[in-house]
Amino acid sequence: MSAGNGTVTAAPTPLAAASDPAEQNDRAKALTPAPFAEAVASLGAAVVRPEVQIESMRAPTRLAPWAHAVGADVRGSDGEELATGRLVLLYDPDGAEAWDGEFRLVAFASAEMDPAIGADPLLPQVGWSWLIEALQSRGADFLAAGGTVTQTTSTRFGDLHGPRTTVALELRGSWTARTSELRPHLLAFVDLLSAAAGIPPEGVSVLAAR
């Protein structure tokens, strides 16, 4: 994926003076803080499992002076989307007090669950544990994690096609990264999506029932 797409700079005025797009791009690179550039590059260097598709997307412009975003989709062998999410990197070189650091990662994950699992009242706690355990197992250096997990049940009526009852899990969370090395954070986010999608961890095969 391209590390440049989705990057938002906080200094549009000097760039406006350059009419040549190539010159604007050169100036943007020169103005980009080195720690932020390193963080974006580390996200782009992450190698994820083949079931997951990662692509850069437009980042929010008002949450921090610098931002970068990626989207992630987990697909089954038939191409069906099993889980989807996005991970946003926020960077404030002055350090945001609420973050307790310079880098903040904001995550959103959504997946449709098996009704047998989705009916479990402990599903929100389990969903949050998927994120924290994934960060820990990947060795991500983080602090101040917080968020919400929403469990919703929908029932179809009439002639609408599809399962009569579906259960969806949505997780919104954020945490502070202590360093600009963000590959473990992205891999942990992919692990979260994979768990929500119901696919086994990397290197684990599911035996077919006889």
MIDOSE-1310 file (N, C-alpha, C; in nm, 2 decimals, decimal comma, always signed):
residues 210
msag	+0,08/-0,12/+0,00/+0,00/+0,00/+0,00/+0,09/+0,12/+0,00; +0,03/+0,23/-0,05/+0,11/+0,35/-0,06/+0,10/+0,42/+0,07; +0,22/+0,47/+0,12/+0,23/+0,54/+0,25/+0,19/+0,68/+0,24; +0,18/+0,73/+0,11/+0,15/+0,87/+0,09/+0,00/+0,90/+0,10
ngtv	-0,08/+0,81/+0,05/-0,22/+0,84/+0,04/-0,28/+0,85/+0,18; -0,37/+0,94/+0,20/-0,44/+0,95/+0,32/-0,37/+1,04/+0,42; -0,25/+1,09/+0,39/-0,17/+1,17/+0,48/-0,22/+1,31/+0,48; -0,24/+1,37/+0,60/-0,29/+1,51/+0,61/-0,19/+1,59/+0,67
taap	-0,15/+1,70/+0,61/-0,05/+1,80/+0,67/-0,12/+1,91/+0,73; -0,05/+1,98/+0,82/-0,11/+2,09/+0,89/-0,06/+2,23/+0,84; +0,01/+2,23/+0,72/+0,07/+2,35/+0,67/+0,03/+2,37/+0,53; -0,10/+2,41/+0,50/-0,14/+2,43/+0,36/-0,09/+2,56/+0,30
tpla	-0,06/+2,66/+0,38/-0,02/+2,79/+0,33/+0,10/+2,79/+0,24; +0,22/+2,73/+0,29/+0,34/+2,73/+0,21/+0,32/+2,65/+0,08; +0,23/+2,55/+0,08/+0,21/+2,47/-0,04/+0,13/+2,54/-0,14; +0,05/+2,63/-0,10/-0,04/+2,70/-0,20/+0,05/+2,79/-0,29
aasd	+0,16/+2,83/-0,24/+0,25/+2,92/-0,32/+0,31/+2,85/-0,44; +0,31/+2,72/-0,44/+0,37/+2,64/-0,55/+0,26/+2,60/-0,64; +0,27/+2,64/-0,77/+0,17/+2,60/-0,87/+0,19/+2,47/-0,93; +0,31/+2,42/-0,93/+0,35/+2,29/-0,99/+0,32/+2,18/-0,89
paeq	+0,23/+2,08/-0,93/+0,20/+1,97/-0,83/+0,32/+1,90/-0,78; +0,42/+1,88/-0,87/+0,54/+1,81/-0,82/+0,62/+1,89/-0,72; +0,62/+2,02/-0,73/+0,68/+2,11/-0,63/+0,60/+2,11/-0,50; +0,47/+2,10/-0,51/+0,39/+2,09/-0,39/+0,42/+1,96/-0,32
ndra	+0,43/+1,86/-0,39/+0,46/+1,73/-0,33/+0,59/+1,73/-0,26; +0,69/+1,79/-0,32/+0,83/+1,80/-0,26/+0,82/+1,88/-0,13; +0,75/+1,99/-0,14/+0,74/+2,07/-0,02/+0,66/+2,00/+0,09; +0,56/+1,92/+0,06/+0,49/+1,85/+0,16/+0,58/+1,75/+0,23
kalt	+0,66/+1,68/+0,15/+0,75/+1,59/+0,21/+0,85/+1,66/+0,30; +0,90/+1,77/+0,26/+1,00/+1,85/+0,34/+0,93/+1,89/+0,47; +0,80/+1,92/+0,47/+0,74/+1,97/+0,59/+0,69/+1,86/+0,68; +0,69/+1,74/+0,63/+0,64/+1,63/+0,72/+0,73/+1,60/+0,83
papf	+0,69/+1,59/+0,95/+0,78/+1,56/+1,07/+0,83/+1,42/+1,05; +0,96/+1,40/+1,08/+1,03/+1,27/+1,06/+0,96/+1,16/+1,14; +0,92/+1,19/+1,27/+0,85/+1,08/+1,34/+0,72/+1,03/+1,28; +0,65/+1,13/+1,22/+0,52/+1,09/+1,15/+0,55/+1,01/+1,03
aeav	+0,65/+1,05/+0,95/+0,69/+0,98/+0,83/+0,73/+0,84/+0,86; +0,81/+0,83/+0,97/+0,86/+0,69/+1,01/+0,74/+0,60/+1,05; +0,64/+0,66/+1,12/+0,52/+0,59/+1,16/+0,44/+0,54/+1,04; +0,42/+0,63/+0,94/+0,35/+0,59/+0,82/+0,42/+0,48/+0,74
aslg	+0,55/+0,50/+0,73/+0,63/+0,40/+0,66/+0,63/+0,26/+0,73; +0,62/+0,26/+0,86/+0,62/+0,13/+0,93/+0,48/+0,06/+0,91; +0,37/+0,14/+0,90/+0,24/+0,08/+0,86/+0,25/+0,02/+0,72; +0,31/+0,09/+0,63/+0,32/+0,04/+0,49/+0,41/-0,08/+0,48
aavv	+0,50/-0,10/+0,58/+0,59/-0,21/+0,57/+0,53/-0,34/+0,63; +0,42/-0,33/+0,69/+0,36/-0,45/+0,76/+0,31/-0,55/+0,65; +0,34/-0,68/+0,68/+0,29/-0,78/+0,59/+0,18/-0,86/+0,66; +0,06/-0,86/+0,61/-0,05/-0,92/+0,67/-0,09/-1,05/+0,61
rpev	-0,17/-1,13/+0,67/-0,22/-1,26/+0,62/-0,30/-1,24/+0,49; -0,30/-1,35/+0,40/-0,36/-1,33/+0,27/-0,51/-1,31/+0,27; -0,58/-1,34/+0,38/-0,72/-1,32/+0,38/-0,76/-1,18/+0,40; -0,66/-1,09/+0,43/-0,68/-0,95/+0,47/-0,63/-0,86/+0,36
qies	-0,72/-0,77/+0,32/-0,68/-0,67/+0,22/-0,67/-0,53/+0,29; -0,55/-0,47/+0,27/-0,52/-0,34/+0,33/-0,51/-0,23/+0,22; -0,57/-0,12/+0,24/-0,55/-0,01/+0,15/-0,56/+0,12/+0,22; -0,48/+0,22/+0,17/-0,49/+0,36/+0,23/-0,62/+0,42/+0,20
mrap	-0,67/+0,50/+0,29/-0,79/+0,57/+0,27/-0,78/+0,72/+0,32; -0,88/+0,80/+0,29/-0,87/+0,94/+0,33/-0,88/+0,95/+0,49; -0,79/+1,03/+0,54/-0,78/+1,04/+0,69/-0,86/+1,16/+0,73; -0,91/+1,16/+0,85/-0,98/+1,28/+0,91/-0,88/+1,40/+0,92
trla	-0,94/+1,52/+0,91/-0,85/+1,64/+0,90/-0,86/+1,72/+1,03; -0,95/+1,69/+1,12/-0,96/+1,78/+1,24/-0,92/+1,72/+1,37; -0,88/+1,60/+1,37/-0,85/+1,53/+1,50/-0,71/+1,56/+1,54; -0,62/+1,59/+1,45/-0,48/+1,61/+1,49/-0,41/+1,68/+1,38
pwah	-0,29/+1,75/+1,40/-0,22/+1,82/+1,30/-0,18/+1,73/+1,18; -0,15/+1,60/+1,21/-0,11/+1,51/+1,11/-0,19/+1,38/+1,13; -0,23/+1,32/+1,02/-0,31/+1,19/+1,02/-0,29/+1,11/+0,90; -0,31/+0,98/+0,92/-0,30/+0,88/+0,81/-0,40/+0,77/+0,85
avga	-0,46/+0,71/+0,74/-0,56/+0,61/+0,77/-0,55/+0,49/+0,67; -0,58/+0,37/+0,72/-0,58/+0,25/+0,63/-0,71/+0,18/+0,66; -0,77/+0,12/+0,56/-0,88/+0,03/+0,57/-0,84/-0,11/+0,56; -0,92/-0,20/+0,62/-0,89/-0,35/+0,62/-1,01/-0,43/+0,61
dvrg	-1,01/-0,53/+0,52/-1,12/-0,62/+0,50/-1,07/-0,76/+0,51; -1,15/-0,84/+0,58/-1,12/-0,98/+0,59/-1,22/-1,06/+0,50; -1,17/-1,14/+0,41/-1,26/-1,21/+0,32/-1,24/-1,36/+0,33; -1,35/-1,43/+0,31/-1,34/-1,58/+0,31/-1,29/-1,63/+0,17
sdge	-1,28/-1,76/+0,16/-1,23/-1,83/+0,04/-1,32/-1,80/-0,08; -1,45/-1,77/-0,06/-1,54/-1,74/-0,17/-1,54/-1,59/-0,20; -1,46/-1,51/-0,13/-1,46/-1,37/-0,15/-1,56/-1,29/-0,07; -1,63/-1,36/+0,02/-1,73/-1,29/+0,10/-1,66/-1,21/+0,21
elat	-1,71/-1,09/+0,23/-1,66/-1,00/+0,34/-1,70/-1,05/+0,47; -1,60/-1,09/+0,56/-1,63/-1,14/+0,69/-1,62/-1,04/+0,80; -1,53/-0,94/+0,78/-1,51/-0,83/+0,88/-1,45/-0,72/+0,81; -1,47/-0,60/+0,86/-1,41/-0,48/+0,80/-1,38/-0,38/+0,91
grlv	-1,28/-0,29/+0,88/-1,24/-0,20/+0,98/-1,15/-0,09/+0,92; -1,11/+0,00/+1,00/-1,02/+0,11/+0,96/-0,93/+0,14/+1,09; -0,81/+0,18/+1,06/-0,72/+0,22/+1,16/-0,66/+0,36/+1,12; -0,68/+0,45/+1,21/-0,63/+0,59/+1,19/-0,52/+0,62/+1,28
llyd	-0,41/+0,68/+1,22/-0,30/+0,72/+1,30/-0,31/+0,87/+1,31; -0,30/+0,92/+1,44/-0,30/+1,07/+1,47/-0,17/+1,10/+1,53; -0,12/+1,22/+1,48/+0,02/+1,26/+1,54/+0,01/+1,41/+1,57; +0,05/+1,44/+1,69/+0,06/+1,57/+1,74/+0,20/+1,59/+1,80
pdga	+0,29/+1,66/+1,72/+0,43/+1,67/+1,77/+0,44/+1,74/+1,91; +0,34/+1,82/+1,95/+0,35/+1,88/+2,08/+0,30/+1,79/+2,19; +0,25/+1,68/+2,15/+0,20/+1,59/+2,25/+0,06/+1,63/+2,31; -0,04/+1,54/+2,29/-0,17/+1,57/+2,34/-0,18/+1,52/+2,48
eawd	-0,23/+1,60/+2,57/-0,24/+1,56/+2,71/-0,33/+1,44/+2,73; -0,44/+1,44/+2,66/-0,53/+1,33/+2,68/-0,48/+1,20/+2,63; -0,38/+1,21/+2,53/-0,32/+1,09/+2,48/-0,21/+1,03/+2,57; -0,14/+1,12/+2,64/-0,02/+1,09/+2,71/+0,09/+1,04/+2,62
gefr	+0,10/+1,12/+2,50/+0,20/+1,08/+2,40/+0,17/+1,16/+2,28; +0,25/+1,13/+2,17/+0,24/+1,20/+2,05/+0,16/+1,12/+1,94; +0,16/+0,99/+1,95/+0,09/+0,91/+1,86/-0,04/+0,85/+1,92; -0,15/+0,86/+1,85/-0,27/+0,80/+1,90/-0,33/+0,72/+1,78
lvaf	-0,37/+0,59/+1,80/-0,43/+0,51/+1,70/-0,58/+0,49/+1,74; -0,66/+0,51/+1,64/-0,80/+0,50/+1,65/-0,85/+0,39/+1,56; -0,92/+0,30/+1,62/-0,97/+0,18/+1,54/-1,12/+0,16/+1,54; -1,17/+0,11/+1,43/-1,31/+0,07/+1,42/-1,31/-0,06/+1,35
asae	-1,39/-0,16/+1,41/-1,40/-0,29/+1,35/-1,54/-0,33/+1,36; -1,59/-0,40/+1,25/-1,72/-0,45/+1,25/-1,73/-0,59/+1,18; -1,81/-0,67/+1,24/-1,83/-0,81/+1,18/-1,97/-0,86/+1,22; -2,02/-0,95/+1,13/-2,14/-1,02/+1,16/-2,11/-1,15/+1,22
mdpa	-2,17/-1,18/+1,34/-2,13/-1,29/+1,42/-2,23/-1,41/+1,40; -2,19/-1,53/+1,42/-2,28/-1,64/+1,43/-2,38/-1,62/+1,54; -2,51/-1,64/+1,51/-2,61/-1,61/+1,61/-2,59/-1,68/+1,74; -2,53/-1,81/+1,74/-2,51/-1,88/+1,86/-2,40/-1,81/+1,95
igad	-2,30/-1,75/+1,88/-2,20/-1,68/+1,96/-2,25/-1,54/+1,99; -2,32/-1,48/+1,90/-2,37/-1,34/+1,92/-2,47/-1,32/+2,03; -2,54/-1,43/+2,07/-2,63/-1,42/+2,18/-2,57/-1,42/+2,31; -2,44/-1,44/+2,32/-2,37/-1,45/+2,45/-2,36/-1,30/+2,51
pllp	-2,42/-1,28/+2,63/-2,41/-1,15/+2,68/-2,27/-1,10/+2,72; -2,17/-1,19/+2,72/-2,04/-1,15/+2,75/-1,96/-1,12/+2,62; -2,03/-1,12/+2,50/-1,96/-1,09/+2,38/-1,89/-0,96/+2,38; -1,94/-0,85/+2,43/-1,86/-0,72/+2,43/-1,73/-0,73/+2,50
qvgw	-1,73/-0,80/+2,62/-1,61/-0,82/+2,69/-1,51/-0,90/+2,62; -1,56/-1,01/+2,55/-1,47/-1,09/+2,47/-1,42/-1,01/+2,35; -1,50/-0,93/+2,29/-1,45/-0,85/+2,18/-1,34/-0,75/+2,22; -1,35/-0,69/+2,33/-1,25/-0,60/+2,38/-1,12/-0,68/+2,42
swli	-1,14/-0,80/+2,47/-1,02/-0,88/+2,51/-0,94/-0,92/+2,38; -1,01/-0,94/+2,27/-0,94/-0,97/+2,14/-0,84/-0,86/+2,11; -0,89/-0,73/+2,12/-0,80/-0,62/+2,09/-0,68/-0,62/+2,19; -0,70/-0,62/+2,32/-0,60/-0,60/+2,42/-0,50/-0,72/+2,41
ealq	-0,55/-0,84/+2,40/-0,46/-0,96/+2,39/-0,38/-0,96/+2,26; -0,44/-0,91/+2,15/-0,37/-0,90/+2,02/-0,25/-0,80/+2,03; -0,28/-0,69/+2,09/-0,17/-0,59/+2,11/-0,06/-0,64/+2,20; -0,10/-0,71/+2,30/+0,01/-0,77/+2,39/+0,08/-0,88/+2,32
srga	+0,01/-0,97/+2,25/+0,08/-1,08/+2,19/+0,17/-1,04/+2,08; +0,14/-0,93/+2,01/+0,22/-0,88/+1,90/+0,34/-0,79/+1,95; +0,34/-0,77/+2,08/+0,45/-0,69/+2,14/+0,44/-0,54/+2,11; +0,31/-0,49/+2,09/+0,29/-0,35/+2,06/+0,31/-0,27/+2,19
dfla	+0,39/-0,16/+2,18/+0,42/-0,08/+2,30/+0,31/+0,03/+2,31; +0,22/+0,01/+2,40/+0,10/+0,10/+2,40/+0,06/+0,13/+2,55; -0,03/+0,23/+2,56/-0,08/+0,27/+2,69/-0,22/+0,34/+2,66; -0,29/+0,36/+2,77/-0,41/+0,44/+2,77/-0,51/+0,39/+2,67
aggt	-0,54/+0,26/+2,66/-0,64/+0,21/+2,57/-0,78/+0,22/+2,63; -0,87/+0,26/+2,54/-1,01/+0,28/+2,58/-1,10/+0,27/+2,46; -1,23/+0,24/+2,49/-1,32/+0,23/+2,37/-1,45/+0,17/+2,41; -1,53/+0,13/+2,31/-1,66/+0,08/+2,34/-1,68/-0,04/+2,24
vtqt	-1,76/-0,14/+2,28/-1,80/-0,25/+2,20/-1,95/-0,26/+2,20; -2,01/-0,27/+2,08/-2,16/-0,27/+2,07/-2,20/-0,40/+2,01; -2,30/-0,46/+2,07/-2,36/-0,59/+2,02/-2,50/-0,56/+1,98; -2,53/-0,59/+1,85/-2,67/-0,56/+1,81/-2,73/-0,68/+1,74
tstr	-2,86/-0,70/+1,76/-2,93/-0,81/+1,70/-3,04/-0,75/+1,61; -3,05/-0,80/+1,49/-3,15/-0,76/+1,39/-3,23/-0,88/+1,34; -3,36/-0,86/+1,33/-3,45/-0,96/+1,29/-3,52/-0,92/+1,16; -3,52/-1,00/+1,06/-3,58/-0,96/+0,93/-3,73/-1,02/+0,93
fgdl	-3,81/-0,94/+0,87/-3,95/-0,98/+0,85/-3,99/-0,96/+0,70; -4,10/-1,03/+0,67/-4,15/-1,02/+0,53/-4,07/-1,10/+0,43; -4,05/-1,04/+0,31/-3,99/-1,12/+0,20/-3,84/-1,09/+0,18; -3,77/-1,02/+0,28/-3,63/-0,99/+0,27/-3,55/-1,12/+0,27
hgpr	-3,45/-1,13/+0,18/-3,37/-1,25/+0,18/-3,26/-1,24/+0,28; -3,21/-1,36/+0,32/-3,10/-1,37/+0,41/-3,15/-1,43/+0,54; -3,05/-1,45/+0,64/-3,09/-1,51/+0,77/-3,20/-1,43/+0,84; -3,28/-1,49/+0,91/-3,39/-1,42/+0,98/-3,33/-1,33/+1,09
ttva	-3,24/-1,39/+1,16/-3,18/-1,31/+1,27/-3,03/-1,30/+1,25; -2,97/-1,18/+1,27/-2,83/-1,16/+1,25/-2,78/-1,08/+1,37; -2,65/-1,11/+1,41/-2,59/-1,04/+1,52/-2,46/-0,97/+1,47; -2,45/-0,85/+1,50/-2,33/-0,77/+1,46/-2,25/-0,72/+1,58
lelr	-2,12/-0,72/+1,57/-2,03/-0,67/+1,67/-1,95/-0,55/+1,61; -1,96/-0,44/+1,69/-1,88/-0,32/+1,64/-1,79/-0,28/+1,76; -1,66/-0,25/+1,73/-1,57/-0,21/+1,83/-1,51/-0,08/+1,78; -1,51/+0,02/+1,87/-1,45/+0,15/+1,85/-1,35/+0,17/+1,97
gswt	-1,22/+0,18/+1,94/-1,12/+0,19/+2,04/-1,01/+0,28/+2,00; -0,93/+0,32/+2,10/-0,81/+0,40/+2,07/-0,70/+0,37/+2,17; -0,58/+0,39/+2,14/-0,47/+0,37/+2,23/-0,35/+0,46/+2,19; -0,26/+0,48/+2,28/-0,14/+0,56/+2,25/-0,02/+0,47/+2,22
arts	+0,05/+0,49/+2,11/+0,17/+0,42/+2,08/+0,29/+0,49/+2,13; +0,37/+0,42/+2,20/+0,49/+0,49/+2,26/+0,60/+0,52/+2,16; +0,60/+0,45/+2,05/+0,71/+0,47/+1,95/+0,65/+0,49/+1,81; +0,73/+0,52/+1,71/+0,68/+0,53/+1,58/+0,68/+0,40/+1,50
elrp	+0,72/+0,29/+1,57/+0,72/+0,16/+1,51/+0,58/+0,10/+1,52; +0,50/+0,11/+1,42/+0,36/+0,07/+1,43/+0,32/-0,06/+1,36; +0,42/-0,13/+1,31/+0,38/-0,26/+1,25/+0,31/-0,35/+1,35; +0,36/-0,37/+1,47/+0,29/-0,45/+1,57/+0,14/-0,41/+1,59
hlla	+0,12/-0,28/+1,59/-0,02/-0,23/+1,61/-0,11/-0,27/+1,50; -0,06/-0,25/+1,38/-0,14/-0,29/+1,26/-0,17/-0,44/+1,26; -0,07/-0,52/+1,29/-0,08/-0,67/+1,29/-0,18/-0,71/+1,40; -0,18/-0,64/+1,51/-0,27/-0,67/+1,62/-0,42/-0,63/+1,58
fvdl	-0,43/-0,52/+1,51/-0,56/-0,48/+1,46/-0,61/-0,59/+1,36; -0,53/-0,64/+1,27/-0,56/-0,75/+1,18/-0,60/-0,87/+1,26; -0,53/-0,90/+1,37/-0,57/-1,02/+1,45/-0,71/-1,00/+1,51; -0,74/-0,88/+1,55/-0,87/-0,85/+1,60/-0,98/-0,88/+1,50
lsaa	-0,96/-0,83/+1,38/-1,05/-0,85/+1,27/-1,07/-1,00/+1,24; -0,96/-1,07/+1,24/-0,96/-1,21/+1,21/-1,04/-1,29/+1,31; -1,02/-1,25/+1,44/-1,10/-1,31/+1,55/-1,24/-1,29/+1,53; -1,28/-1,16/+1,50/-1,42/-1,13/+1,48/-1,48/-1,20/+1,36
agip	-1,40/-1,22/+1,26/-1,44/-1,29/+1,14/-1,45/-1,44/+1,16; -1,40/-1,49/+1,27/-1,41/-1,63/+1,30/-1,31/-1,72/+1,22; -1,20/-1,66/+1,17/-1,10/-1,74/+1,10/-0,98/-1,77/+1,20; -0,92/-1,89/+1,19/-0,82/-1,93/+1,29/-0,70/-1,84/+1,29
pegv	-0,62/-1,84/+1,39/-0,49/-1,76/+1,39/-0,40/-1,82/+1,28; -0,30/-1,73/+1,24/-0,21/-1,77/+1,14/-0,13/-1,90/+1,18; -0,12/-1,99/+1,09/-0,05/-2,11/+1,12/-0,13/-2,22/+1,18; -0,26/-2,20/+1,20/-0,35/-2,29/+1,26/-0,45/-2,34/+1,15
svla	-0,46/-2,47/+1,13/-0,55/-2,52/+1,03/-0,67/-2,58/+1,10; -0,79/-2,57/+1,03/-0,91/-2,63/+1,09/-0,94/-2,76/+1,01; -0,95/-2,87/+1,09/-0,97/-3,00/+1,02/-1,12/-3,01/+0,98; -1,14/-3,05/+0,86/-1,27/-3,07/+0,80/-1,34/-3,18/+0,88
ar	-1,47/-3,16/+0,90/-1,55/-3,26/+0,97/-1,58/-3,38/+0,88; -1,57/-3,50/+0,93/-1,60/-3,62/+0,85/-1,74/-3,66/+0,86
